[in-house]
């Protein structure tokens, strides 16, 4: 049986452990998907050879918006929109595109 002091030491040790948010998806796979599917309407990143002709926001602008969250992107990507084609993404594709968009926040 553990003594109260041992419980306290265990609790302090657990609380002192660094907490890391789990990364969602694979940004590289998300980038590849974005270039193959999303680039028709969006500017998705450096290396895109053709500029889209639509008024869809560039992925970097989406990433730069402080109000944009992982959850918000997930809901947006799973909800039909008037101005966006009804593209059905798998769970992995959704995770990867979100990971790619959010990775643009860390780009110079």
Secondary structure, DSSP 8 states (H G I E B T S, - for coil): ---HHHHHHHHHHHHHS-------S-HHHHHHHHHHTGGGTS--STT--S--SS----HHHHHH-TT--HHHHHHHHTS-BTTB------HHHHHHHHHHHHHGGG--
